[in-house]
Amino acid sequence: MNYREQLSTRCPCCSKFRHSIVNCPYVHLIRRPENVIHRHIRSIPNERSKHFRSKQTKENTLEINHKARATLRKLRREYVIKASKKLKEENNDDNANSNSNKNG
């Protein structure tokens, strides 16, 4: 294709009259070494965010479980002691009432 034919035809890719699709810079990648080198030489600052750890400490669940069991054992003992005292008092009252009814 000569120069006059190139002027009359339009490039289908970029719609310019200066070249045909065979020579179009949008279709054919032409790397310039200066640009490639410059792109890799300059450093991009790496912005890192500070990671804040929580101040919360881990709980020892096994220890908490043992403490809860010990507390429950203590409550059960106190309950049994109170219930046994109440039963003894009721038995003493029943015995006293039955003795007074026999005497009376």
C-alpha positions as CSV (number, residue, x, y, z in Angstrom):
1,M,0.0,0.0,0.0
2,N,1.4,3.3,-1.0
3,Y,1.3,6.6,1.0
4,R,-1.7,8.0,-1.0
5,E,-3.7,4.8,-0.4
6,Q,-2.9,5.0,3.3
7,L,-4.2,8.6,3.5
8,S,-7.6,7.6,2.0
9,T,-8.1,4.5,4.2
10,R,-8.9,4.6,7.9
11,C,-7.4,2.3,10.5
12,P,-10.4,0.2,11.8
13,C,-8.9,-0.1,15.2
14,C,-8.1,3.5,16.1
15,S,-9.8,5.4,13.3
16,K,-6.7,7.3,12.2
17,F,-5.7,8.0,8.6
18,R,-1.9,7.9,9.1
19,H,-1.6,4.1,9.1
20,S,-3.3,0.8,8.4
21,I,-4.2,-1.9,10.9
22,V,-0.9,-3.7,10.1
23,N,1.1,-0.7,11.6
24,C,-1.4,0.3,14.3
25,P,0.2,0.9,17.7
26,Y,-3.0,-0.2,19.5
27,V,-2.9,-3.7,18.0
28,H,0.9,-4.2,18.0
29,L,2.6,-3.6,21.3
30,I,5.9,-1.8,21.0
31,R,7.8,-1.6,24.2
32,R,10.2,1.2,24.8
33,P,13.1,0.0,27.0
34,E,13.4,3.4,28.8
35,N,9.8,3.2,30.0
36,V,10.1,-0.4,31.1
37,I,13.3,0.3,33.1
38,H,11.9,3.5,34.6
39,R,8.7,1.7,35.7
40,H,10.8,-0.9,37.6
41,I,13.4,1.4,39.0
42,R,11.2,3.7,41.0
43,S,9.8,2.3,44.2
44,I,6.3,2.6,45.3
45,P,6.0,3.3,49.0
46,N,4.5,0.4,50.9
47,E,2.1,1.7,53.4
48,R,1.5,-0.7,56.2
49,S,-1.1,-0.3,58.9
50,K,-0.3,-0.9,62.5
51,H,-1.9,-4.0,63.8
52,F,-3.3,-3.6,67.3
53,R,-3.7,-6.7,69.4
54,S,-6.5,-6.9,71.9
55,K,-5.5,-6.5,75.5
56,Q,-7.9,-9.3,76.4
57,T,-6.1,-12.3,77.9
58,K,-7.2,-15.8,77.3
59,E,-9.2,-17.6,80.0
60,N,-8.2,-20.9,81.4
61,T,-11.6,-22.7,80.9
62,L,-10.4,-25.8,82.7
63,E,-9.6,-23.8,85.8
64,I,-12.9,-22.0,85.6
65,N,-14.7,-25.4,85.3
66,H,-12.9,-26.7,88.4
67,K,-13.8,-23.6,90.4
68,A,-17.5,-23.8,89.4
69,R,-17.6,-27.5,90.4
70,A,-16.0,-26.8,93.8
71,T,-18.5,-24.0,94.4
72,L,-21.4,-26.3,93.5
73,R,-20.1,-29.0,95.8
74,K,-19.9,-26.5,98.6
75,L,-23.5,-25.3,98.0
76,R,-24.8,-28.9,97.9
77,R,-23.1,-29.7,101.2
78,E,-24.6,-26.6,102.8
79,Y,-28.0,-27.5,101.4
80,V,-27.8,-31.1,102.7
81,I,-26.7,-29.8,106.2
82,K,-29.6,-27.4,106.3
83,A,-32.1,-30.0,105.1
84,S,-30.8,-32.6,107.7
85,K,-31.1,-30.0,110.5
86,K,-34.6,-29.2,109.4
87,L,-35.6,-32.9,109.4
88,K,-34.1,-33.4,112.9
89,E,-36.1,-30.4,114.2
90,E,-39.3,-31.7,112.6
91,N,-38.6,-35.2,114.1
92,N,-37.9,-33.7,117.5
93,D,-41.2,-31.6,117.3
94,D,-43.1,-34.7,116.2
95,N,-41.6,-36.7,119.1
96,A,-42.4,-34.0,121.6
97,N,-46.0,-33.7,120.3
98,S,-46.5,-37.5,120.4
99,N,-45.1,-37.6,123.9
100,S,-47.4,-34.8,125.1
101,N,-50.4,-36.5,123.5
102,K,-49.6,-39.8,125.3
103,N,-49.2,-38.0,128.6
104,G,-52.3,-35.9,128.3
